[in-house]
Amino acid sequence: MKNINNYLAKVLDVPLENVNTCSLHYEIKKIPKNQFLLQYGEICRYIFFVEKGLLKMYSIDKNGKEHIIQFAPESWLLSDRSSLYFNEKSVYYIEAIEDSEVLYLHPDFFNGLVEQFPNSIEKSDILVQKHIRTLQNRINSLLGETAEERYLHFIKTYPDLLLRVPQWMIASYLGITPESLSRVRKELARKNFVPDK
């Protein structure tokens, strides 16, 4: 469990000698490509940590169009927080895009870490604030930025996903059509093209 151990030690300041004992508090599952971890109308019971593979969280509107909210590659956390913490029926789907290995963390997993390792409380709080900041920036981006600016932010946020995710999914995440995304990519390629002298 390389990724979760690195995450606990480097991100949450869990002492290295205690990292392995944390495995007693989560369950790991192999999730085949296209399998759901959460579906619309269900109650989300876990926080998902991606040890290997790739997940997406999305909604489907009344016209049947998919809107991707977030991708979660290796070492990312993913959950429907509204459902998880307020016991509400989820309006999202969480699905594996690739064959994945996913840790199922109970909501009190991080509280338990804080109780056992008090130094991790500050790091845990910072993670929550960073998550909120990311969501705020994403809303602002969708409301006020051009398709090109959104695409550049996508590359910065998910630098390794361009070759792992089909273009229509990237377009869904950006809130544009695949055709618009194709035009954006062509325009960026033209701008960055340096002719031979």
C-alpha positions in Angstrom: 0.0 0.0 0.0 2.6 2.5 -1.1 0.4 5.4 -1.9 -1.7 5.4 1.2 1.4 4.9 3.4 3.1 7.9 1.7 -0.1 9.9 2.1 -0.4 9.2 5.8 3.3 9.8 6.5 4.0 12.8 4.3 0.6 14.6 4.1 -0.8 13.8 7.5 2.4 13.5 9.6 1.6 10.0 10.9 4.9 8.6 12.2 6.4 6.0 9.9 6.5 3.3 12.5 2.7 3.7 12.9 1.7 3.9 9.3 1.1 0.1 8.8 -1.2 -0.1 11.8 -3.6 2.3 10.1 -4.5 -0.5 7.7 -6.6 -2.0 10.4 -9.0 0.9 9.9 -9.7 0.6 6.2 -10.8 -2.0 3.6 -9.2 -2.2 0.2 -11.2 -3.4 -2.8 -10.4 -4.1 -6.4 -12.9 -2.2 -8.6 -13.2 -3.2 -12.3 -13.4 -0.6 -14.9 -17.0 0.9 -15.3 -18.1 -0.4 -11.8 -19.9 2.0 -9.6 -18.8 2.8 -6.0 -21.8 5.1 -5.6 -25.0 5.6 -7.5 -27.7 8.3 -7.6 -30.1 7.9 -4.7 -27.8 5.9 -2.5 -26.3 7.1 0.8 -22.5 7.5 0.6 -20.9 5.6 3.5 -17.2 6.0 2.7 -14.4 8.3 1.7 -12.6 6.6 -1.2 -8.8 6.8 -1.5 -7.3 5.7 -4.8 -4.3 3.4 -4.3 -4.2 2.5 -8.0 -6.4 3.5 -11.0 -8.8 6.3 -11.7 -12.3 7.3 -10.6 -14.8 10.0 -11.6 -17.7 11.6 -9.8 -20.5 13.0 -11.9 -24.1 13.9 -12.1 -26.6 13.4 -15.0 -29.1 16.1 -15.8 -32.7 15.8 -16.9 -31.7 15.6 -20.5 -29.3 12.6 -19.8 -26.1 14.7 -20.1 -23.2 13.8 -17.9 -21.4 16.5 -15.9 -18.1 15.4 -14.4 -17.5 17.1 -11.0 -14.1 15.6 -10.2 -11.5 13.0 -11.3 -9.6 11.0 -8.7 -6.3 9.5 -9.8 -3.8 7.8 -7.6 -3.4 9.2 -4.0 -6.6 11.3 -4.4 -9.6 11.2 -2.1 -13.2 11.2 -3.4 -16.6 11.2 -1.7 -20.0 12.8 -1.8 -19.6 14.9 1.4 -23.2 16.0 1.5 -24.4 12.4 1.5 -21.6 11.2 3.8 -21.9 13.7 6.6 -25.6 14.7 6.3 -27.1 11.3 5.5 -28.6 12.7 2.3 -29.3 10.6 -0.8 -26.6 11.2 -3.3 -27.2 13.1 -6.5 -23.9 11.8 -7.9 -22.3 8.7 -9.3 -18.8 7.6 -8.5 -17.4 5.2 -11.1 -14.1 3.5 -12.0 -12.7 4.7 -15.3 -9.9 2.2 -15.1 -9.4 -1.1 -13.1 -8.7 0.3 -9.7 -7.6 -0.5 -6.2 -9.6 1.6 -3.7 -9.4 2.0 0.0 -12.8 2.4 1.7 -12.3 4.8 4.7 -15.0 5.3 7.2 -16.0 9.0 8.0 -14.3 8.8 11.4 -11.0 7.5 9.9 -9.4 11.0 10.1 -10.8 11.8 13.5 -9.2 8.6 14.7 -5.9 9.7 13.3 -6.2 13.0 15.1 -6.9 11.3 18.4 -4.0 8.9 18.0 -1.6 11.4 16.4 -2.4 14.9 17.6 0.2 16.4 15.2 -2.0 15.4 12.2 -4.9 17.7 13.2 -3.3 20.8 11.6 -2.5 18.9 8.5 -6.1 17.5 8.4 -7.6 21.0 8.8 -5.4 22.3 6.0 -6.6 19.5 3.7 -10.2 20.4 4.3 -9.4 24.1 3.6 -7.6 23.2 0.4 -10.5 21.1 -0.7 -12.9 24.1 -0.2 -10.5 26.4 -2.0 -10.3 24.0 -4.9 -14.1 23.9 -5.2 -14.4 27.6 -5.0 -11.8 28.1 -7.7 -13.6 25.5 -9.9 -17.0 27.3 -9.5 -15.3 30.6 -10.4 -13.6 29.0 -13.4 -16.8 27.6 -14.8 -18.6 30.9 -14.3 -16.0 33.3 -15.6 -13.1 31.8 -17.5 -12.8 31.0 -21.2 -12.7 27.4 -22.4 -9.0 27.8 -23.0 -8.3 29.0 -19.5 -10.3 26.1 -18.1 -8.4 23.6 -20.2 -5.1 25.0 -19.0 -6.2 24.7 -15.4 -7.3 21.1 -16.1 -3.8 20.3 -17.3 -2.3 21.9 -14.2 -4.7 20.1 -11.8 -4.5 16.7 -13.6 -1.2 16.6 -15.5 -1.2 12.9 -16.1 -4.8 12.4 -17.3 -4.6 13.7 -20.9 -3.6 10.3 -22.1 -5.8 8.3 -19.7 -9.2 10.1 -20.2 -11.1 10.3 -23.4 -11.7 13.8 -24.8 -15.5 13.8 -24.2 -14.8 13.3 -20.4 -12.4 16.2 -20.3 -15.0 18.3 -22.2 -17.7 17.2 -19.7 -15.4 18.3 -16.8 -14.8 21.7 -18.5 -18.5 22.3 -19.2 -18.0 22.5 -23.0 -18.7 20.3 -26.0 -16.0 17.9 -27.4 -16.0 20.0 -30.5 -15.2 23.1 -28.5 -12.4 21.3 -26.7 -11.0 20.2 -30.1 -10.9 23.8 -31.2 -9.2 24.9 -28.0 -6.5 22.2 -28.4 -5.9 23.2 -32.0 -5.7 26.9 -31.1 -3.2 26.2 -28.3 -1.1 24.0 -30.6 -1.1 26.9 -33.2 0.0 29.4 -30.6 2.8 27.2 -29.3 4.0 26.3 -32.8 7.5 27.7 -33.5 8.4 27.5 -37.2 11.9 26.6 -38.2 14.0 29.5 -39.2 
